């Protein structure tokens, strides 16, 4: 019997689950919205028993299920016990952005009536989803993502042709002056390296430009930290794979997220790709300049 690949899509209301579901449909996944969690094990088994089997299924499970949502933890335990493979994609976003999205689209929050106002609904939902977020395979913060960028992330993380034996490494560049990205597994501060921002001719360009790379490479510490990071990741990533992880997020920060962090992301992407890892680069603050 073929094993159906299952993605459980969940997260905060307003964080982009509807857009994400459309992305899964685009790349050929069979999708179901708002399935009662208790039906998950039976539903996945039915998908596997079809002729031909439904091999790729994405299911949205969230607080719209009301009392049914309380069954999610036991449903996941049943899937684990039965040995059914699944991944959890959790979509998150900052509270102020969620407030803005609800006001813009003029829709009601699923917890409206149970809480005193929209901010309380958002915080209550965040608490209800805490355990599920802790079990997530991938957490995507959509605070600064457009619908197009979210689509790109979904297509890279969950392509049907992706090999199950490949660890995905996401390199997230960012600027400390814009805040630290949430939910990264490792965080590296690169602000001590030579800063191209101080050169007026280089300031408009990014760390992908060879002139900027040459400027940063002129700092002898660049080669030193690059070598140390490559050695460390070469050792630690296989440890995560043996633990059962299939996705690791690495944050690379400089002051603005435009120069030094992107230079280092380029080095690491090239190195990790050569080792056989699937690498995704996300330049979080590229539109803030």
C-alpha positions in Angstrom: 0.0 0.0 0.0 1.4 3.4 -1.0 2.0 5.9 1.8 0.2 9.1 1.3 2.3 12.2 2.0 0.3 14.4 4.3 0.9 18.1 5.1 -1.2 19.6 7.9 -1.5 23.3 7.3 -2.4 25.3 10.3 -1.6 28.6 12.1 -3.1 31.9 13.0 -6.2 33.3 11.3 -5.1 35.9 8.9 -1.6 34.5 8.5 -2.2 33.3 4.9 -3.6 29.7 5.1 -6.1 30.3 2.3 -3.3 31.6 0.0 -1.0 28.7 1.1 -3.8 26.2 0.3 -4.1 27.6 -3.3 -0.3 27.2 -3.6 -0.6 23.5 -2.7 -3.3 23.1 -5.4 -1.0 24.8 -8.0 1.7 22.2 -7.5 -0.6 19.2 -7.7 -1.6 18.4 -4.1 -5.1 17.2 -3.2 -6.4 19.8 -0.6 -9.1 19.7 2.0 -10.1 22.7 4.1 -11.2 22.6 7.7 -11.2 18.9 8.2 -12.1 17.7 11.8 -8.8 16.5 13.2 -10.4 13.2 14.5 -10.9 12.2 10.9 -7.3 12.6 9.9 -6.1 9.0 10.4 -9.1 7.6 8.5 -8.9 10.1 5.8 -5.2 9.4 5.1 -5.9 5.7 5.0 -8.7 6.2 2.5 -6.4 8.3 0.3 -3.8 5.5 0.4 -6.4 2.8 -0.6 -7.5 4.6 -3.7 -6.5 3.2 -7.1 -4.3 4.9 -7.9 -3.5 6.2 -4.4 -3.7 9.9 -3.6 0.0 10.4 -2.9 0.1 14.1 -1.9 -2.5 15.6 0.5 -2.6 19.0 2.2 -5.3 19.5 4.9 -6.1 22.7 6.8 -6.8 22.2 10.5 -7.4 25.2 12.7 -9.6 26.8 15.3 -12.5 27.1 13.0 -13.2 23.5 13.9 -14.5 24.7 17.3 -14.7 21.8 19.8 -13.5 19.4 17.1 -10.2 21.2 17.1 -9.5 19.9 20.6 -8.9 16.4 19.0 -5.8 17.5 17.1 -3.2 16.3 19.6 -4.8 12.8 19.9 -5.2 12.6 16.1 -1.4 13.4 15.6 -0.6 10.7 18.2 -2.8 8.2 16.2 -0.9 9.1 13.0 2.4 8.6 14.8 1.3 5.3 16.2 0.2 4.1 12.8 3.4 5.2 11.2 1.8 7.5 8.7 4.2 10.2 7.5 3.1 13.8 7.9 4.5 17.3 8.1 3.0 20.3 9.9 3.3 23.7 8.2 2.5 26.5 10.7 1.8 30.0 9.5 2.5 32.8 12.0 2.5 36.6 11.8 2.9 39.6 14.1 -0.2 40.7 16.0 -0.3 44.2 14.5 -0.1 42.8 11.0 -3.0 40.4 11.7 -5.1 43.2 13.1 -4.4 45.2 9.9 -5.4 42.3 7.7 -8.6 41.7 9.5 -9.6 45.4 9.3 -8.6 45.6 5.6 -10.6 42.5 4.5 -13.5 43.2 7.0 -13.9 39.6 8.0 -14.8 38.2 11.5 -12.2 36.3 13.5 -13.3 32.7 14.2 -13.1 33.3 17.9 -15.2 36.4 17.7 -17.9 36.3 20.5 -15.6 34.2 22.7 -13.2 37.0 23.5 -13.3 40.7 24.3 -12.2 42.3 21.1 -10.1 41.4 18.1 -6.7 41.7 19.9 -7.9 39.3 22.6 -9.1 36.8 19.9 -5.6 36.9 18.3 -3.8 36.2 21.5 -6.3 33.5 22.6 -5.8 31.8 19.3 -2.0 32.0 19.7 -2.3 30.2 23.0 -4.7 27.5 21.7 -2.2 26.8 18.9 0.9 26.8 21.1 1.3 23.0 21.3 0.6 22.5 17.6 3.2 25.1 16.8 5.7 23.3 19.0 5.2 20.1 16.9 5.5 22.0 13.6 7.9 20.7 10.9 8.1 24.2 9.3 7.1 27.6 10.8 6.7 30.4 8.2 6.4 33.9 9.5 4.3 35.8 6.9 4.5 39.2 8.5 6.7 40.6 5.7 5.7 38.2 2.9 3.6 39.1 0.0 1.3 36.4 -1.5 3.8 35.9 -4.3 6.6 35.4 -1.9 4.5 32.9 0.2 3.8 31.0 -3.0 7.5 30.8 -3.7 8.2 29.4 -0.2 5.5 26.8 -0.6 6.7 25.7 -4.0 10.3 25.3 -2.7 9.4 23.6 0.5 6.8 21.1 -0.7 7.4 20.3 -4.4 5.9 16.9 -5.4 9.2 15.9 -7.0 11.2 16.6 -3.9 13.2 13.7 -2.6 12.2 12.5 0.8 15.9 11.8 1.7 17.0 15.5 1.5 17.3 17.9 4.4 16.0 21.4 3.5 18.1 24.3 4.9 16.5 27.8 4.8 19.0 30.7 5.0 17.2 33.8 6.2 19.1 37.1 5.9 17.9 40.0 8.0 18.8 43.3 9.5 19.0 43.6 13.3 17.6 47.1 13.1 14.4 45.5 11.9 14.2 42.8 14.6 15.3 39.2 14.9 13.3 36.7 12.8 11.3 34.3 15.0 11.6 30.5 14.9 15.0 30.1 13.5 17.1 27.2 14.7 20.4 29.0 14.6 21.2 32.7 14.6 24.5 34.2 13.6 25.5 37.9 14.0 27.8 39.2 11.3 27.8 42.9 12.3 31.5 42.8 13.1 32.5 42.3 9.5 33.6 45.2 7.2 30.4 47.1 6.3 29.9 48.1 2.7 27.3 50.6 3.8 30.1 53.0 4.7 31.2 53.1 1.0 28.9 55.4 -0.8 29.6 53.7 -4.2 28.7 50.2 -2.8 25.8 51.3 -0.6 23.0 50.9 -3.3 24.0 47.3 -4.1 23.4 44.1 -2.3 25.7 41.3 -1.0 25.0 39.4 -4.3 27.0 42.0 -6.2 30.7 40.9 -6.8 32.0 44.4 -5.8 30.2 44.1 -2.4 31.5 40.6 -2.0 35.1 41.7 -2.7 34.7 44.5 -0.2 33.5 42.1 2.6 36.2 39.5 1.6 38.9 42.1 2.2 38.2 41.7 5.9 40.3 38.6 6.9 37.6 37.6 9.4 35.2 36.9 6.6 37.2 33.8 5.5 37.6 32.8 9.1 33.9 32.9 10.0 32.9 31.3 6.6 35.2 28.3 7.3 34.0 27.9 10.9 30.3 28.1 9.9 30.8 25.6 7.1 32.6 23.2 9.5 29.9 23.6 12.1 27.0 23.1 9.7 28.7 20.2 8.1 28.8 18.5 11.5 25.4 19.6 13.0 23.0 19.2 10.1 23.5 15.4 9.9 22.7 15.3 13.6 19.3 16.9 12.9 18.7 14.4 10.1 19.4 11.5 12.4 17.0 13.0 14.9 14.2 13.0 12.3 14.3 16.6 11.3 13.7 17.5 7.6 14.0 21.3 7.8 16.5 23.6 9.6 16.3 27.4 9.5 19.4 29.5 9.9 19.3 33.3 10.5 22.2 35.4 9.2 22.1 39.0 10.5 23.9 42.3 9.9 22.8 45.8 10.5 20.4 46.3 7.6 20.2 42.8 6.1 21.4 44.0 2.7 25.2 43.4 2.5 27.2 41.2 4.9 24.4 38.8 5.7 23.7 38.2 2.0 27.4 37.7 1.2 27.6 35.0 3.9 24.3 33.4 2.7 25.8 33.1 -0.8 28.8 31.3 0.6 26.8 28.9 2.7 24.2 28.2 0.0 27.0 27.2 -2.4 28.7 25.0 0.3 25.5 23.3 1.5 24.3 22.6 -2.0 27.6 20.9 -2.8 27.0 18.7 0.3 23.6 17.6 -1.2 21.3 19.7 0.9 18.2 21.5 -0.5 18.8 25.2 0.2 16.3 28.0 0.2 17.5 31.6 0.6 15.1 34.2 2.0 16.2 37.9 2.1 13.6 39.1 4.7 14.4 42.8 4.6 15.1 43.3 0.9 12.3 45.7 0.4 13.0 47.9 3.5 15.8 49.9 2.0 
